[in-house]
Amino acid sequence: NWAVLFFCGVSIIISFFALHSRSIKVKHKFKKNENKNLLYYKNLAVMSSEELLQNIVYYYNFPQNYQTDNFDLDLAITIIANSKVVGKKYDLFNKSTFFSVIGIIFALVMFALVGV
C-alpha cells in the first residue's frame, strides 16, 4: 500500500533531523555574567582557553591557590577545538539532511507525475 510506504518514509526522514529533538524552545534571558554550562559545546566554542580554565577553577571549586599549567592549557585548547568541530558537524548534518529530503521529495513527485 502506497500510504504505508509514504508514512514510513516520512517517519524515517523526520528521525534523521537533529533539530527535531529541539522542537520545544525554552525562553530565557541570558545576562552577560550569567553562569555558563561548561559541558555544552556551543558555550565552549566561543570561549578562549584561558577563559575556560578560569571558569573551571571558579565553578568547580578548585583551591584558590591552584595554578594552571601547560597541560591544562593544552586540554582546554583541545576541548575548544573539538567543540567548534562538533558545532560545524551539527550544522552540516542538518543541511545535508534537508537537501536529502528535498531530493527524495522531488524524486517522488517525478515518479508520481511521470510514472513507471
N, C-alpha and C positions, 0 to 999 in steps of 0.2 A: 504494500500500500504506500502510495506516494506521501501521504500525510505523515505516516510514521517515520519514513526516511527524512522528511523535511524537519520534523520536530527533533529527531535525534541529532541531525546535523546542526541545528540551531543550538541545542544544548551543549554539544561538543565545542562549538565555536565560542560560545559565551564562557565556557570553563577555561579557555585559554587567556582571557583578558585578565591581566594582573590588576587593572584598575577596578574590575568588578568587585573585588574584595573590599574596596574602599568606597562603596557607593553611598555610605552614610557619612556625611560631613559633620564634624563636630565643630561648632563655632566657639572660638575662644580668642581672647585678645592677648597677644604677647607683648610684654614690655621689654625694653632693651636689656635690662639687667635681670630678667627672669631666669630661673634655673633651666638649663637645657638638658635634655636626655643625652647622656654621653654614650648611649648604645645605639642611637638612631643614626643611620648613615647620612641622612640629609643634614643633620646638625653637625656631624663630624666633618663633612666635606667642605664646610665653609670656615672651619677653624684653622688657625695656624698650629704648628706643632707645639710651640711654647704655650699658646692659649690652652690647648688640650691638656698639657701637663699641669698647668696651673689649676685648671678645673678639676682634674683628677685628684690632685693633692688636697684641694679645698673641699670638694663634695664627698670624697670617700674618707675623710677624717684621718689623713696621714699625719704623722707627728709634725709639729711646727718647724722643727729643725731638719726636716727631710730635704735633702739636696738631690735634684735630678742629675743623672749622669748621661753620658753619650748613648748608653744602651737604651735608656728611657726615651731619649730623643729619637733614636733610630726606630723604636717601636711606634712612637707617635707619628712619625713621618710615614711609616708603612701603613698604619691604620687609616690615616687621612687619604693616602693614595688609593687604598682599597675601597674606601667609601666613595671616592669620586668615580672609580670604575663601576661600582655597583649602581650608582645613580645613572650613569650613562647606559649601562646594560638594561636597566629597568625602562628607561625612555625608549631605547631602540627596540626592545621586545614589544612594547605596546604599539609602536609604529608599525613594526613588521606584522603583528597580528591584525592590525586594522587593514593593511594592504592585502593580506592573505584573505581576509573575509570579503573585501571588495572584489578580489579576483574570483572567489568561489561564487559570489552572488552574480557577477557578470556571466560566468560560465553557465550557471543555472538558468539565467534569463535567456541566454543564447540557445540553450538546449530546449527551453520551453517555446521559444519563437520559431526556431528552425526545425527542431525535432530530429529524431534519428530513426 
